Amino acid sequence: MTRRKRDFPVSQIRRYLEPGPVVLVSSCWKGKTNIMTMGWHTVMEFTPSLVGCVISSANYSFELIRNSQECVINVPTMTLLDKTVGIGNTSGADVDKFTKFELTADPAEKVGAALIRECHANFECRLHDEALVEKYNFFIFEVVKAHVAASPKYLQTVHYTGDGVFMIAGKTVSRRAKFVRGL
Amino acid sequence: MTRRKRDFPVSQIRRYLEPGPVVLVSSCWKGKTNIMTMGWHTVMEFTPSLVGCVISSANYSFELIRNSQECVINVPTMTLLDKTVGIGNTSGADVDKFTKFELTADPAEKVGAALIRECHANFECRLHDEALVEKYNFFIFEVVKAHVAASPKYLQTVHYTGDGVFMIAGKTVSRRAKFVRGL
């Protein structure tokens, strides 16, 4: 089941990435496409909307992303856990992951990489700074367009802890009244 | 209640940081100490054990950390949520946060900043690379010593989603059998 998505302010994508979910990164370069599973990322700025990500040069996606200077960060939930694990344990050099994992590639608006329709949110990214790519495989992307399903408001995202174990996002609590500065 | 901690392999601290919890960063420089709440961080490497963190120059902690080139990343759980929010909403320029929030400063082994006893885990960090500090407030630290309470194995960490709302870590699920390469 997939839900219709709406445009979402790129300056607010922390809502989905800051809690640390495992994400799926889609890429495309010269007709080659791929999807990788990624857990090492952090929000870095609201405006421009920056996200820093470690993408190992051992991954098939590395060259696609470095050469195209683009990708899409897709946020899966618990229902996609087995596909997420499968994607992380196969190489795009061997298989077409959209086909193998029965995921739908929707066209993005601003980048060549595809939006994964079955994910709750899709963030179109352009490479913003590659200063630390050589040394740490660390890419800083700008989110240039965000698509988010209208519901549910809070997701059962999956968070990796190593050793094959995932933490599933639990309940939410508000402490809004205790914030004195920005939220 | 605080539990006795034991040494933990620094190469395995992803276990605690990769799921994206809000953490408390303690710092010390020339007799000044502080604690800040931080949500923008990512694991970057196993060995050396690297963690990248955004620490805004607007924070009182920024100068303490930049000058001392050290800090401790402490992992709080749900029981410390209100203190964690309070720490994020006060400035070390105005108050001594250890006193105000009734937290215990235990001496670290390798850095001058204190371990927060009430946190489940404490990671002593030395600045590893400041190449992106000026441009993005992005510090790359090496975890040089890790202290972790023996139980519980999985924590009710808190994960920020913006707007004053936190997600609390839920249940865990294993997919270990589906991993074909490293875990």
Interface residues (C-beta under 8 A of the other chain):
Chain A: Q12 R14 R15 Y16 E18 P19 G20 P21 G39 W40 H41 T42 V43 M44 E45 L50 G52 C53 V54 L81 D82 V85 G86 G88 N89 D129 A131 L132 K135 Y136 F138 I140 Y154 Q156 H159 Y160 T161 G162 D163 G164 V165 F166 M167 I168 A169 G170 K171 T172 V173 S174 R175 R176 A177 K178 F179 V180 R181 L183
Chain B: Q12 R14 R15 Y16 E18 P19 G20 P21 G39 W40 H41 T42 V43 M44 E45 L50 G52 C53 V54 L81 D82 V85 G86 G88 N89 T90 D129 A131 L132 K135 Y136 F138 I140 Y154 Q156 H159 Y160 T161 G162 D163 G164 V165 F166 M167 I168 A169 G170 K171 T172 V173 S174 R175 R176 A177 K178 F179 V180 R181 L183
